[in-house]
Amino acid sequence: MGKPYSMDLRERVIRRVEAGESCRSVARAFDLGEATVIRWARRKRETGTITPGQMGGHRPFLISGGHEDWLLGLAPGAHEVRRFHPSRAYLRVG
């Protein structure tokens, strides 16, 4: 997974956008994608900050609660459920 751009770069980019330069020309000058500069400018306008958002984090189980119980009930003899990854349940039958 990639890392967020540095705050120094973000600040220099936003400073030029706030000075009136277009997002496209700033993106070209810093060798960034236009969409990246546009997102940073929008984030600055909407939240007042340019700090990067959270990368990654908790991913809930795709099947849980009553649905999980129903699904496990379809596999008679499934006595052990192992969760190696939050999105997968592995069954050992026997």
Number of C-alpha atoms within 10 A of each C-alpha: 5 5 7 12 10 10 12 8 11 18 15 12 21 20 14 14 20 12 8 9 13 14 23 15 15 21 18 12 10 12 9 14 13 15 12 13 23 18 13 21 21 14 16 15 11 10 9 10 13 18 16 14 8 7 9 7 6 6 9 9 14 11 14 11 8 9 11 13 11 11 11 16 11 9 12 9 12 14 11 12 12 10 12 9 10 12 11 12 16 12 15 11 11 8
